[in-house]
Amino acid sequence: MDITAMSSASDTYEGYECAIVAANLHYLTPPRQNQIWCTLKPEYSKERFSYIISQGFLGRICWSGFINELSEEQLQEMFKAEEFYEKVSPIIKHGDSYIYRTDICSFYSPTGTQAVVRHSEDKRQALVVVHSFENAKQLEIGLEGEYSISDSFYDDNIDIQIFGNKLTISPQKDFVGDVILLRRI
């Protein structure tokens, strides 16, 4: 990774473990160097789409799959993701990541909930990338300072609340994803 500007971080692009691998890569290399492949297929459910698109925010989002066969609604979701990604890309490019999980990490049978919180360099914003796995659980994260929710990519998959300096993440379903932008108050 020292000799490349970007690299394909893993070949786990079609399995649920991609969100775990992409998160763990934050320990090794800056997310701006990791190409995270989001393989989209027309037969995928809305939940699967949210999971796959959200994992792209753990590095450099790269599209793959059957893009030319996607429905108009699916294409619009992909385009919306690109706009949201552009908005948060400075945080992905420069920031500090912290990984939180409710359960012990398992690549083949993940359970619980995972959140990667990436703070901007000036700590005024934070990007939160959430993935629920089988038997999703509520996850509470202590924030350094008080933040408010500025924007969220998906509104119905995961309930996000902030009370003081505590972020509470409550997935509504298993195997869904969300991307949330926080701003310091």
VMD Tcl script that builds the backbone (N, CA, C; Angstrom):
set m [mol new atoms 555]
animate dup $m
set s [atomselect $m all]
$s set {name element resname resid chain x y z} {
  {N N MET 1 A 0.823 -1.200 0.000}
  {CA C MET 1 A 0.000 0.000 0.000}
  {C C MET 1 A 0.865 1.262 0.000}
  {N N ASP 2 A 2.113 1.139 0.421}
  {CA C ASP 2 A 3.000 2.304 0.423}
  {C C ASP 2 A 3.343 2.785 -0.982}
  {N N ILE 3 A 3.259 1.900 -1.969}
  {CA C ILE 3 A 3.677 2.299 -3.315}
  {C C ILE 3 A 2.508 2.563 -4.263}
  {N N THR 4 A 1.266 2.482 -3.751}
  {CA C THR 4 A 0.110 2.729 -4.603}
  {C C THR 4 A -0.740 3.864 -4.051}
  {N N ALA 5 A -1.402 4.561 -4.942}
  {CA C ALA 5 A -2.349 5.592 -4.513}
  {C C ALA 5 A -3.643 4.931 -4.046}
  {N N MET 6 A -4.036 3.859 -4.708}
  {CA C MET 6 A -5.225 3.085 -4.343}
  {C C MET 6 A -4.981 1.626 -4.662}
  {N N SER 7 A -5.665 0.763 -3.900}
  {CA C SER 7 A -5.591 -0.669 -4.163}
  {C C SER 7 A -6.937 -1.293 -3.863}
  {N N SER 8 A -7.228 -2.365 -4.572}
  {CA C SER 8 A -8.424 -3.120 -4.266}
  {C C SER 8 A -8.151 -3.864 -2.976}
  {N N ALA 9 A -8.883 -3.503 -1.956}
  {CA C ALA 9 A -8.550 -3.942 -0.615}
  {C C ALA 9 A -8.852 -5.420 -0.358}
  {N N SER 10 A -9.841 -5.976 -1.031}
  {CA C SER 10 A -10.239 -7.339 -0.743}
  {C C SER 10 A -11.085 -7.876 -1.882}
  {N N ASP 11 A -11.226 -9.177 -1.933}
  {CA C ASP 11 A -12.117 -9.783 -2.918}
  {C C ASP 11 A -13.417 -10.256 -2.264}
  {N N THR 12 A -13.748 -9.711 -1.114}
  {CA C THR 12 A -14.976 -10.088 -0.399}
  {C C THR 12 A -16.147 -9.201 -0.802}
  {N N TYR 13 A -16.152 -8.725 -2.018}
  {CA C TYR 13 A -17.100 -7.707 -2.429}
  {C C TYR 13 A -18.551 -8.168 -2.538}
  {N N GLU 14 A -18.840 -9.459 -2.560}
  {CA C GLU 14 A -20.227 -9.894 -2.676}
  {C C GLU 14 A -20.783 -10.507 -1.405}
  {N N GLY 15 A -19.970 -10.739 -0.403}
  {CA C GLY 15 A -20.443 -11.344 0.835}
  {C C GLY 15 A -20.672 -10.318 1.924}
  {N N TYR 16 A -21.375 -10.730 2.955}
  {CA C TYR 16 A -21.645 -9.828 4.081}
  {C C TYR 16 A -20.378 -9.463 4.848}
  {N N GLU 17 A -19.344 -10.276 4.689}
  {CA C GLU 17 A -18.103 -9.998 5.422}
  {C C GLU 17 A -17.365 -8.768 4.897}
  {N N CYS 18 A -17.738 -8.254 3.745}
  {CA C CYS 18 A -17.048 -7.093 3.179}
  {C C CYS 18 A -17.071 -5.900 4.132}
  {N N ALA 19 A -18.191 -5.678 4.812}
  {CA C ALA 19 A -18.281 -4.550 5.747}
  {C C ALA 19 A -17.289 -4.719 6.903}
  {N N ILE 20 A -17.055 -5.948 7.301}
  {CA C ILE 20 A -16.111 -6.224 8.395}
  {C C ILE 20 A -14.683 -6.039 7.906}
  {N N VAL 21 A -14.375 -6.613 6.746}
  {CA C VAL 21 A -13.023 -6.492 6.182}
  {C C VAL 21 A -12.698 -5.015 5.912}
  {N N ALA 22 A -13.629 -4.300 5.292}
  {CA C ALA 22 A -13.400 -2.886 4.970}
  {C C ALA 22 A -13.188 -2.062 6.237}
  {N N ALA 23 A -13.928 -2.367 7.293}
  {CA C ALA 23 A -13.740 -1.655 8.564}
  {C C ALA 23 A -12.361 -1.969 9.149}
  {N N ASN 24 A -11.999 -3.237 9.163}
  {CA C ASN 24 A -10.702 -3.634 9.726}
  {C C ASN 24 A -9.526 -3.019 8.974}
  {N N LEU 25 A -9.698 -2.749 7.702}
  {CA C LEU 25 A -8.627 -2.137 6.915}
  {C C LEU 25 A -8.282 -0.729 7.411}
  {N N HIS 26 A -9.199 -0.094 8.140}
  {CA C HIS 26 A -8.909 1.228 8.704}
  {C C HIS 26 A -7.727 1.163 9.667}
  {N N TYR 27 A -7.473 -0.027 10.238}
  {CA C TYR 27 A -6.322 -0.205 11.124}
  {C C TYR 27 A -5.010 -0.234 10.352}
  {N N LEU 28 A -5.068 -0.570 9.058}
  {CA C LEU 28 A -3.852 -0.788 8.277}
  {C C LEU 28 A -3.514 0.331 7.304}
  {N N THR 29 A -4.525 0.850 6.631}
  {CA C THR 29 A -4.285 1.849 5.592}
  {C C THR 29 A -5.374 2.905 5.632}
  {N N PRO 30 A -5.086 4.090 5.149}
  {CA C PRO 30 A -6.129 5.118 5.091}
  {C C PRO 30 A -7.259 4.681 4.156}
  {N N PRO 31 A -8.524 4.937 4.537}
  {CA C PRO 31 A -9.649 4.547 3.678}
  {C C PRO 31 A -9.558 5.127 2.272}
  {N N ARG 32 A -8.914 6.271 2.114}
  {CA C ARG 32 A -8.813 6.884 0.781}
  {C C ARG 32 A -8.031 6.000 -0.193}
  {N N GLN 33 A -7.264 5.023 0.315}
  {CA C GLN 33 A -6.491 4.127 -0.540}
  {C C GLN 33 A -7.208 2.818 -0.836}
  {N N ASN 34 A -8.284 2.527 -0.110}
  {CA C ASN 34 A -8.954 1.235 -0.222}
  {C C ASN 34 A -10.153 1.309 -1.157}
  {N N GLN 35 A -10.075 0.609 -2.261}
  {CA C GLN 35 A -11.223 0.518 -3.169}
  {C C GLN 35 A -12.193 -0.499 -2.587}
  {N N ILE 36 A -13.398 -0.051 -2.276}
  {CA C ILE 36 A -14.421 -0.937 -1.731}
  {C C ILE 36 A -15.461 -1.161 -2.823}
  {N N TRP 37 A -15.536 -2.389 -3.298}
  {CA C TRP 37 A -16.411 -2.707 -4.414}
  {C C TRP 37 A -17.830 -2.936 -3.936}
  {N N CYS 38 A -18.766 -2.248 -4.550}
  {CA C CYS 38 A -20.193 -2.368 -4.258}
  {C C CYS 38 A -20.852 -3.029 -5.463}
  {N N THR 39 A -21.094 -4.315 -5.350}
  {CA C THR 39 A -21.654 -5.080 -6.447}
  {C C THR 39 A -23.169 -5.047 -6.358}
  {N N LEU 40 A -23.795 -4.392 -7.337}
  {CA C LEU 40 A -25.248 -4.222 -7.335}
  {C C LEU 40 A -25.881 -5.117 -8.400}
  {N N LYS 41 A -26.964 -5.778 -8.002}
  {CA C LYS 41 A -27.700 -6.642 -8.916}
  {C C LYS 41 A -29.175 -6.282 -8.840}
  {N N PRO 42 A -29.892 -6.338 -9.964}
  {CA C PRO 42 A -31.291 -5.917 -9.975}
  {C C PRO 42 A -32.184 -6.721 -9.042}
  {N N GLU 43 A -31.831 -7.962 -8.744}
  {CA C GLU 43 A -32.683 -8.789 -7.887}
  {C C GLU 43 A -32.487 -8.527 -6.393}
  {N N TYR 44 A -31.540 -7.691 -6.041}
  {CA C TYR 44 A -31.301 -7.415 -4.627}
  {C C TYR 44 A -32.451 -6.615 -4.013}
  {N N SER 45 A -32.757 -6.944 -2.775}
  {CA C SER 45 A -33.789 -6.228 -2.019}
  {C C SER 45 A -33.290 -4.836 -1.634}
  {N N LYS 46 A -34.189 -3.992 -1.161}
  {CA C LYS 46 A -33.802 -2.655 -0.690}
  {C C LYS 46 A -32.815 -2.774 0.473}
  {N N GLU 47 A -33.029 -3.752 1.335}
  {CA C GLU 47 A -32.139 -3.951 2.485}
  {C C GLU 47 A -30.730 -4.319 2.022}
  {N N ARG 48 A -30.656 -5.215 1.061}
  {CA C ARG 48 A -29.337 -5.629 0.544}
  {C C ARG 48 A -28.642 -4.451 -0.133}
  {N N PHE 49 A -29.410 -3.644 -0.867}
  {CA C PHE 49 A -28.849 -2.447 -1.489}
  {C C PHE 49 A -28.260 -1.521 -0.428}
  {N N SER 50 A -28.994 -1.306 0.653}
  {CA C SER 50 A -28.507 -0.403 1.707}
  {C C SER 50 A -27.230 -0.931 2.332}
  {N N TYR 51 A -27.156 -2.233 2.520}
  {CA C TYR 51 A -25.968 -2.848 3.101}
  {C C TYR 51 A -24.757 -2.641 2.190}
  {N N ILE 52 A -24.939 -2.953 0.914}
  {CA C ILE 52 A -23.828 -2.875 -0.045}
  {C C ILE 52 A -23.384 -1.430 -0.271}
  {N N ILE 53 A -24.325 -0.541 -0.478}
  {CA C ILE 53 A -23.953 0.857 -0.726}
  {C C ILE 53 A -23.271 1.450 0.500}
  {N N SER 54 A -23.759 1.144 1.690}
  {CA C SER 54 A -23.147 1.686 2.912}
  {C C SER 54 A -21.703 1.224 3.077}
  {N N GLN 55 A -21.401 -0.011 2.682}
  {CA C GLN 55 A -20.022 -0.484 2.842}
  {C C GLN 55 A -19.052 0.312 1.970}
  {N N GLY 56 A -19.529 0.880 0.875}
  {CA C GLY 56 A -18.672 1.697 0.024}
  {C C GLY 56 A -18.129 2.930 0.712}
  {N N PHE 57 A -18.820 3.404 1.758}
  {CA C PHE 57 A -18.393 4.584 2.500}
  {C C PHE 57 A -17.268 4.275 3.482}
  {N N LEU 58 A -16.829 3.026 3.513}
  {CA C LEU 58 A -15.693 2.638 4.350}
  {C C LEU 58 A -14.364 2.790 3.620}
  {N N GLY 59 A -14.408 3.284 2.404}
  {CA C GLY 59 A -13.199 3.511 1.615}
  {C C GLY 59 A -13.575 4.269 0.359}
  {N N ARG 60 A -12.917 3.927 -0.747}
  {CA C ARG 60 A -13.230 4.517 -2.055}
  {C C ARG 60 A -14.332 3.707 -2.705}
  {N N ILE 61 A -15.487 4.275 -2.831}
  {CA C ILE 61 A -16.626 3.548 -3.385}
  {C C ILE 61 A -16.380 3.241 -4.862}
  {N N CYS 62 A -16.565 1.969 -5.222}
  {CA C CYS 62 A -16.396 1.512 -6.606}
  {C C CYS 62 A -17.609 0.669 -6.962}
  {N N TRP 63 A -18.226 0.969 -8.093}
  {CA C TRP 63 A -19.423 0.246 -8.516}
  {C C TRP 63 A -19.061 -0.965 -9.353}
  {N N SER 64 A -19.833 -2.027 -9.154}
  {CA C SER 64 A -19.643 -3.257 -9.897}
  {C C SER 64 A -21.005 -3.936 -10.014}
  {N N GLY 65 A -21.059 -5.008 -10.763}
  {CA C GLY 65 A -22.298 -5.759 -10.878}
  {C C GLY 65 A -22.995 -5.506 -12.195}
  {N N PHE 66 A -24.322 -5.576 -12.157}
  {CA C PHE 66 A -25.135 -5.451 -13.351}
  {C C PHE 66 A -25.796 -4.082 -13.399}
  {N N ILE 67 A -24.971 -3.042 -13.465}
  {CA C ILE 67 A -25.449 -1.659 -13.423}
  {C C ILE 67 A -26.428 -1.388 -14.567}
  {N N ASN 68 A -26.150 -1.912 -15.734}
  {CA C ASN 68 A -27.007 -1.661 -16.905}
  {C C ASN 68 A -28.371 -2.341 -16.807}
  {N N GLU 69 A -28.560 -3.234 -15.841}
  {CA C GLU 69 A -29.840 -3.922 -15.664}
  {C C GLU 69 A -30.643 -3.408 -14.474}
  {N N LEU 70 A -30.103 -2.425 -13.753}
  {CA C LEU 70 A -30.798 -1.906 -12.568}
  {C C LEU 70 A -32.046 -1.136 -12.970}
  {N N SER 71 A -33.044 -1.138 -12.084}
  {CA C SER 71 A -34.264 -0.373 -12.327}
  {C C SER 71 A -33.945 1.118 -12.169}
  {N N GLU 72 A -34.855 1.951 -12.620}
  {CA C GLU 72 A -34.669 3.399 -12.485}
  {C C GLU 72 A -34.536 3.787 -11.009}
  {N N GLU 73 A -35.334 3.171 -10.148}
  {CA C GLU 73 A -35.265 3.451 -8.701}
  {C C GLU 73 A -33.897 3.055 -8.138}
  {N N GLN 74 A -33.385 1.897 -8.546}
  {CA C GLN 74 A -32.075 1.443 -8.076}
  {C C GLN 74 A -30.967 2.361 -8.575}
  {N N LEU 75 A -31.067 2.792 -9.832}
  {CA C LEU 75 A -30.072 3.724 -10.371}
  {C C LEU 75 A -30.093 5.048 -9.609}
  {N N GLN 76 A -31.284 5.533 -9.294}
  {CA C GLN 76 A -31.396 6.791 -8.555}
  {C C GLN 76 A -30.764 6.668 -7.167}
  {N N GLU 77 A -30.914 5.508 -6.551}
  {CA C GLU 77 A -30.283 5.275 -5.251}
  {C C GLU 77 A -28.757 5.302 -5.377}
  {N N MET 78 A -28.245 4.722 -6.443}
  {CA C MET 78 A -26.800 4.736 -6.692}
  {C C MET 78 A -26.307 6.166 -6.923}
  {N N PHE 79 A -27.035 6.947 -7.724}
  {CA C PHE 79 A -26.643 8.333 -7.988}
  {C C PHE 79 A -26.716 9.178 -6.713}
  {N N LYS 80 A -27.736 8.933 -5.910}
  {CA C LYS 80 A -27.869 9.640 -4.626}
  {C C LYS 80 A -26.675 9.309 -3.717}
  {N N ALA 81 A -26.248 8.055 -3.753}
  {CA C ALA 81 A -25.084 7.641 -2.958}
  {C C ALA 81 A -23.830 8.378 -3.414}
  {N N GLU 82 A -23.673 8.561 -4.709}
  {CA C GLU 82 A -22.510 9.286 -5.221}
  {C C GLU 82 A -22.512 10.741 -4.730}
  {N N GLU 83 A -23.678 11.372 -4.713}
  {CA C GLU 83 A -23.778 12.748 -4.216}
  {C C GLU 83 A -23.450 12.822 -2.728}
  {N N PHE 84 A -23.981 11.872 -1.966}
  {CA C PHE 84 A -23.714 11.845 -0.527}
  {C C PHE 84 A -22.235 11.573 -0.275}
  {N N TYR 85 A -21.667 10.680 -1.070}
  {CA C TYR 85 A -20.245 10.344 -0.931}
  {C C TYR 85 A -19.381 11.581 -1.170}
  {N N GLU 86 A -19.724 12.342 -2.193}
  {CA C GLU 86 A -18.953 13.564 -2.486}
  {C C GLU 86 A -19.012 14.538 -1.308}
  {N N LYS 87 A -20.145 14.604 -0.675}
  {CA C LYS 87 A -20.342 15.493 0.476}
  {C C LYS 87 A -19.443 15.108 1.659}
  {N N VAL 88 A -19.266 13.799 1.878}
  {CA C VAL 88 A -18.506 13.335 3.043}
  {C C VAL 88 A -17.083 12.913 2.697}
  {N N SER 89 A -16.696 13.006 1.441}
  {CA C SER 89 A -15.372 12.524 1.029}
  {C C SER 89 A -14.203 13.179 1.766}
  {N N PRO 90 A -14.283 14.467 2.177}
  {CA C PRO 90 A -13.161 15.004 2.952}
  {C C PRO 90 A -12.931 14.250 4.271}
  {N N ILE 91 A -14.002 13.749 4.873}
  {CA C ILE 91 A -13.849 12.980 6.115}
  {C C ILE 91 A -13.220 11.624 5.809}
  {N N ILE 92 A -13.623 11.014 4.703}
  {CA C ILE 92 A -13.034 9.728 4.310}
  {C C ILE 92 A -11.560 9.918 3.953}
  {N N LYS 93 A -11.264 11.014 3.287}
  {CA C LYS 93 A -9.890 11.275 2.848}
  {C C LYS 93 A -8.961 11.566 4.021}
  {N N HIS 94 A -9.414 12.379 4.958}
  {CA C HIS 94 A -8.578 12.773 6.107}
  {C C HIS 94 A -9.413 12.664 7.371}
  {N N GLY 95 A -9.029 11.822 8.250}
  {CA C GLY 95 A -9.776 11.675 9.497}
  {C C GLY 95 A -9.215 10.549 10.337}
  {N N ASP 96 A -9.886 10.310 11.447}
  {CA C ASP 96 A -9.506 9.243 12.368}
  {C C ASP 96 A -10.694 8.320 12.559}
  {N N SER 97 A -10.452 7.021 12.470}
  {CA C SER 97 A -11.526 6.034 12.557}
  {C C SER 97 A -11.501 5.290 13.883}
  {N N TYR 98 A -12.719 4.965 14.351}
  {CA C TYR 98 A -12.903 4.146 15.544}
  {C C TYR 98 A -13.970 3.120 15.210}
  {N N ILE 99 A -13.695 1.858 15.511}
  {CA C ILE 99 A -14.602 0.761 15.172}
  {C C ILE 99 A -15.267 0.265 16.448}
  {N N TYR 100 A -16.580 0.110 16.384}
  {CA C TYR 100 A -17.370 -0.372 17.517}
  {C C TYR 100 A -18.207 -1.550 17.058}
  {N N ARG 101 A -18.263 -2.578 17.902}
  {CA C ARG 101 A -19.073 -3.756 17.594}
  {C C ARG 101 A -19.742 -4.261 18.870}
  {N N THR 102 A -20.939 -4.813 18.715}
  {CA C THR 102 A -21.615 -5.397 19.866}
  {C C THR 102 A -21.138 -6.817 20.144}
  {N N ASP 103 A -20.670 -7.513 19.112}
  {CA C ASP 103 A -20.304 -8.920 19.245}
  {C C ASP 103 A -18.865 -9.135 18.787}
  {N N ILE 104 A -18.334 -10.269 19.149}
  {CA C ILE 104 A -17.005 -10.661 18.674}
  {C C ILE 104 A -17.074 -10.786 17.159}
  {N N CYS 105 A -16.052 -10.302 16.495}
  {CA C CYS 105 A -16.034 -10.268 15.025}
  {C C CYS 105 A -15.927 -11.670 14.448}
  {N N SER 106 A -16.882 -12.005 13.587}
  {CA C SER 106 A -16.853 -13.258 12.850}
  {C C SER 106 A -17.037 -12.923 11.377}
  {N N PHE 107 A -16.139 -13.396 10.539}
  {CA C PHE 107 A -16.242 -13.103 9.116}
  {C C PHE 107 A -17.306 -13.943 8.421}
  {N N TYR 108 A -17.491 -15.190 8.854}
  {CA C TYR 108 A -18.378 -16.100 8.139}
  {C C TYR 108 A -19.807 -16.095 8.658}
  {N N SER 109 A -19.990 -15.785 9.931}
  {CA C SER 109 A -21.328 -15.737 10.521}
  {C C SER 109 A -21.433 -14.510 11.417}
  {N N PRO 110 A -21.381 -13.308 10.837}
  {CA C PRO 110 A -21.385 -12.119 11.683}
  {C C PRO 110 A -22.721 -11.934 12.404}
  {N N THR 111 A -22.631 -11.526 13.665}
  {CA C THR 111 A -23.815 -11.232 14.471}
  {C C THR 111 A -23.659 -9.859 15.097}
  {N N GLY 112 A -24.785 -9.279 15.476}
  {CA C GLY 112 A -24.756 -8.001 16.175}
  {C C GLY 112 A -24.741 -6.808 15.241}
  {N N THR 113 A -24.061 -5.767 15.681}
  {CA C THR 113 A -24.031 -4.490 14.967}
  {C C THR 113 A -22.615 -3.936 14.968}
  {N N GLN 114 A -22.248 -3.285 13.875}
  {CA C GLN 114 A -20.936 -2.646 13.731}
  {C C GLN 114 A -21.137 -1.195 13.325}
  {N N ALA 115 A -20.333 -0.320 13.905}
  {CA C ALA 115 A -20.321 1.088 13.489}
  {C C ALA 115 A -18.875 1.545 13.391}
  {N N VAL 116 A -18.564 2.209 12.292}
  {CA C VAL 116 A -17.258 2.845 12.135}
  {C C VAL 116 A -17.514 4.346 12.192}
  {N N VAL 117 A -16.912 4.982 13.189}
  {CA C VAL 117 A -17.048 6.430 13.358}
  {C C VAL 117 A -15.741 7.051 12.888}
  {N N ARG 118 A -15.833 7.899 11.899}
  {CA C ARG 118 A -14.646 8.567 11.348}
  {C C ARG 118 A -14.817 10.066 11.552}
  {N N HIS 119 A -13.949 10.631 12.400}
  {CA C HIS 119 A -13.983 12.059 12.703}
  {C C HIS 119 A -13.176 12.836 11.680}
  {N N SER 120 A -13.686 13.999 11.306}
  {CA C SER 120 A -12.919 14.894 10.434}
  {C C SER 120 A -11.688 15.377 11.195}
  {N N GLU 121 A -10.733 15.913 10.459}
  {CA C GLU 121 A -9.487 16.375 11.090}
  {C C GLU 121 A -9.736 17.403 12.188}
  {N N ASP 122 A -10.702 18.310 11.968}
  {CA C ASP 122 A -10.971 19.350 12.957}
  {C C ASP 122 A -11.987 18.917 14.012}
  {N N LYS 123 A -12.465 17.681 13.941}
  {CA C LYS 123 A -13.425 17.093 14.882}
  {C C LYS 123 A -14.796 17.774 14.854}
  {N N ARG 124 A -15.075 18.581 13.834}
  {CA C ARG 124 A -16.376 19.257 13.745}
  {C C ARG 124 A -17.444 18.378 13.111}
  {N N GLN 125 A -17.009 17.322 12.412}
  {CA C GLN 125 A -17.945 16.401 11.790}
  {C C GLN 125 A -17.490 14.970 12.063}
  {N N ALA 126 A -18.449 14.076 11.973}
  {CA C ALA 126 A -18.129 12.646 12.078}
  {C C ALA 126 A -19.028 11.892 11.115}
  {N N LEU 127 A -18.438 10.950 10.420}
  {CA C LEU 127 A -19.162 10.061 9.524}
  {C C LEU 127 A -19.334 8.733 10.255}
  {N N VAL 128 A -20.568 8.253 10.325}
  {CA C VAL 128 A -20.849 6.987 11.004}
  {C C VAL 128 A -21.397 6.016 9.958}
  {N N VAL 129 A -20.679 4.913 9.757}
  {CA C VAL 129 A -21.101 3.887 8.803}
  {C C VAL 129 A -21.517 2.668 9.626}
  {N N VAL 130 A -22.814 2.329 9.531}
  {CA C VAL 130 A -23.390 1.281 10.370}
  {C C VAL 130 A -23.789 0.087 9.514}
  {N N HIS 131 A -23.513 -1.102 10.045}
  {CA C HIS 131 A -23.987 -2.344 9.423}
  {C C HIS 131 A -24.549 -3.239 10.519}
  {N N SER 132 A -25.728 -3.789 10.253}
  {CA C SER 132 A -26.284 -4.779 11.172}
  {C C SER 132 A -26.052 -6.153 10.560}
  {N N PHE 133 A -25.882 -7.112 11.442}
  {CA C PHE 133 A -25.670 -8.484 11.024}
  {C C PHE 133 A -26.819 -9.334 11.572}
  {N N GLU 134 A -26.668 -10.639 11.585}
  {CA C GLU 134 A -27.703 -11.493 12.155}
  {C C GLU 134 A -27.871 -11.171 13.636}
  {N N ASN 135 A -29.099 -11.184 14.119}
  {CA C ASN 135 A -29.410 -10.827 15.510}
  {C C ASN 135 A -28.852 -9.453 15.862}
  {N N ALA 136 A -29.192 -8.473 15.039}
  {CA C ALA 136 A -28.711 -7.103 15.257}
  {C C ALA 136 A -29.081 -6.626 16.655}
  {N N LYS 137 A -28.179 -5.848 17.247}
  {CA C LYS 137 A -28.370 -5.352 18.612}
  {C C LYS 137 A -28.164 -3.851 18.652}
  {N N GLN 138 A -28.711 -3.254 19.685}
  {CA C GLN 138 A -28.493 -1.827 19.916}
  {C C GLN 138 A -27.034 -1.610 20.314}
  {N N LEU 139 A -26.463 -0.537 19.785}
  {CA C LEU 139 A -25.064 -0.197 20.047}
  {C C LEU 139 A -25.016 1.230 20.565}
  {N N GLU 140 A -24.347 1.446 21.690}
  {CA C GLU 140 A -24.185 2.789 22.237}
  {C C GLU 140 A -22.715 3.185 22.164}
  {N N ILE 141 A -22.495 4.415 21.697}
  {CA C ILE 141 A -21.136 4.919 21.514}
  {C C ILE 141 A -21.022 6.261 22.222}
  {N N GLY 142 A -20.005 6.406 23.046}
  {CA C GLY 142 A -19.717 7.687 23.684}
  {C C GLY 142 A -18.962 8.581 22.714}
  {N N LEU 143 A -19.476 9.790 22.515}
  {CA C LEU 143 A -18.824 10.738 21.614}
  {C C LEU 143 A -18.015 11.751 22.424}
  {N N GLU 144 A -16.925 12.197 21.842}
  {CA C GLU 144 A -16.118 13.239 22.487}
  {C C GLU 144 A -16.709 14.584 22.100}
  {N N GLY 145 A -17.606 15.091 22.930}
  {CA C GLY 145 A -18.303 16.328 22.635}
  {C C GLY 145 A -19.730 16.040 22.217}
  {N N GLU 146 A -20.477 17.114 22.014}
  {CA C GLU 146 A -21.876 16.974 21.629}
  {C C GLU 146 A -22.034 17.193 20.132}
  {N N TYR 147 A -22.786 16.301 19.512}
  {CA C TYR 147 A -23.037 16.337 18.076}
  {C C TYR 147 A -24.534 16.293 17.827}
  {N N SER 148 A -24.930 16.691 16.641}
  {CA C SER 148 A -26.297 16.503 16.179}
  {C C SER 148 A -26.243 15.762 14.850}
  {N N ILE 149 A -27.350 15.143 14.489}
  {CA C ILE 149 A -27.420 14.425 13.218}
  {C C ILE 149 A -27.661 15.452 12.121}
  {N N SER 150 A -26.724 15.553 11.211}
  {CA C SER 150 A -26.808 16.504 10.108}
  {C C SER 150 A -27.504 15.903 8.899}
  {N N ASP 151 A -27.246 14.624 8.636}
  {CA C ASP 151 A -27.813 13.975 7.474}
  {C C ASP 151 A -27.711 12.465 7.655}
  {N N SER 152 A -28.594 11.744 6.979}
  {CA C SER 152 A -28.586 10.291 7.006}
  {C C SER 152 A -28.949 9.806 5.618}
  {N N PHE 153 A -28.266 8.782 5.148}
  {CA C PHE 153 A -28.532 8.299 3.800}
  {C C PHE 153 A -29.822 7.475 3.742}
  {N N TYR 154 A -29.998 6.588 4.687}
  {CA C TYR 154 A -31.222 5.779 4.771}
  {C C TYR 154 A -31.936 6.178 6.054}
  {N N ASP 155 A -33.260 6.329 5.987}
  {CA C ASP 155 A -34.004 6.779 7.155}
  {C C ASP 155 A -34.768 5.675 7.874}
  {N N ASP 156 A -35.024 4.557 7.220}
  {CA C ASP 156 A -35.902 3.564 7.821}
  {C C ASP 156 A -35.217 2.264 8.244}
  {N N ASN 157 A -33.928 2.143 8.039}
  {CA C ASN 157 A -33.244 0.896 8.378}
  {C C ASN 157 A -32.738 0.853 9.810}
  {N N ILE 158 A -32.245 1.986 10.277}
  {CA C ILE 158 A -31.572 2.031 11.568}
  {C C ILE 158 A -31.999 3.298 12.284}
  {N N ASP 159 A -32.479 3.140 13.515}
  {CA C ASP 159 A -32.869 4.293 14.322}
  {C C ASP 159 A -31.611 4.839 14.995}
  {N N ILE 160 A -31.335 6.110 14.752}
  {CA C ILE 160 A -30.152 6.773 15.316}
  {C C ILE 160 A -30.632 7.882 16.241}
  {N N GLN 161 A -30.137 7.894 17.458}
  {CA C GLN 161 A -30.494 8.927 18.441}
  {C C GLN 161 A -29.215 9.441 19.090}
  {N N ILE 162 A -29.242 10.716 19.457}
  {CA C ILE 162 A -28.133 11.288 20.226}
  {C C ILE 162 A -28.721 11.918 21.477}
  {N N PHE 163 A -28.209 11.499 22.618}
  {CA C PHE 163 A -28.581 12.066 23.906}
  {C C PHE 163 A -27.304 12.549 24.567}
  {N N GLY 164 A -27.139 13.876 24.642}
  {CA C GLY 164 A -25.896 14.430 25.187}
  {C C GLY 164 A -24.737 14.037 24.306}
  {N N ASN 165 A -23.798 13.312 24.879}
  {CA C ASN 165 A -22.653 12.867 24.077}
  {C C ASN 165 A -22.692 11.352 23.823}
  {N N LYS 166 A -23.901 10.782 23.826}
  {CA C LYS 166 A -24.054 9.348 23.582}
  {C C LYS 166 A -24.862 9.125 22.299}
  {N N LEU 167 A -24.278 8.369 21.389}
  {CA C LEU 167 A -24.917 7.984 20.143}
  {C C LEU 167 A -25.501 6.585 20.332}
  {N N THR 168 A -26.800 6.443 20.085}
  {CA C THR 168 A -27.466 5.155 20.211}
  {C C THR 168 A -27.921 4.709 18.824}
  {N N ILE 169 A -27.495 3.525 18.437}
  {CA C ILE 169 A -27.789 2.953 17.129}
  {C C ILE 169 A -28.662 1.722 17.345}
  {N N SER 170 A -29.865 1.745 16.772}
  {CA C SER 170 A -30.804 0.634 16.936}
  {C C SER 170 A -31.256 0.137 15.565}
  {N N PRO 171 A -30.623 -0.909 15.050}
  {CA C PRO 171 A -31.045 -1.448 13.752}
  {C C PRO 171 A -32.466 -1.993 13.822}
  {N N GLN 172 A -33.235 -1.738 12.777}
  {CA C GLN 172 A -34.609 -2.220 12.702}
  {C C GLN 172 A -34.695 -3.590 12.040}
  {N N LYS 173 A -33.630 -3.994 11.345}
  {CA C LYS 173 A -33.605 -5.262 10.629}
  {C C LYS 173 A -32.180 -5.811 10.643}
  {N N ASP 174 A -32.062 -7.086 10.359}
  {CA C ASP 174 A -30.747 -7.695 10.180}
  {C C ASP 174 A -30.242 -7.400 8.769}
  {N N PHE 175 A -28.948 -7.299 8.636}
  {CA C PHE 175 A -28.255 -7.124 7.359}
  {C C PHE 175 A -28.746 -5.911 6.565}
  {N N VAL 176 A -28.689 -4.756 7.225}
  {CA C VAL 176 A -28.952 -3.474 6.573}
  {C C VAL 176 A -27.794 -2.540 6.897}
  {N N GLY 177 A -27.717 -1.435 6.179}
  {CA C GLY 177 A -26.659 -0.461 6.416}
  {C C GLY 177 A -27.208 0.949 6.395}
  {N N ASP 178 A -26.417 1.861 6.929}
  {CA C ASP 178 A -26.757 3.277 6.889}
  {C C ASP 178 A -25.479 4.082 7.024}
  {N N VAL 179 A -25.553 5.311 6.548}
  {CA C VAL 179 A -24.434 6.243 6.628}
  {C C VAL 179 A -24.997 7.539 7.206}
  {N N ILE 180 A -24.399 7.999 8.303}
  {CA C ILE 180 A -24.912 9.158 9.018}
  {C C ILE 180 A -23.811 10.197 9.134}
  {N N LEU 181 A -24.165 11.458 8.937}
  {CA C LEU 181 A -23.224 12.553 9.102}
  {C C LEU 181 A -23.599 13.327 10.358}
  {N N LEU 182 A -22.645 13.479 11.261}
  {CA C LEU 182 A -22.843 14.215 12.496}
  {C C LEU 182 A -22.084 15.533 12.427}
  {N N ARG 183 A -22.638 16.565 13.074}
  {CA C ARG 183 A -21.962 17.868 13.196}
  {C C ARG 183 A -21.868 18.230 14.670}
  {N N ARG 184 A -20.706 18.737 15.049}
  {CA C ARG 184 A -20.500 19.154 16.430}
  {C C ARG 184 A -21.374 20.382 16.721}
  {N N ILE 185 A -21.984 20.377 17.890}
  {CA C ILE 185 A -22.850 21.489 18.303}
  {C C ILE 185 A -21.987 22.600 18.880}
}
mol reanalyze $m
mol bondsrecalc $m
mol representation Tube
mol addrep $m
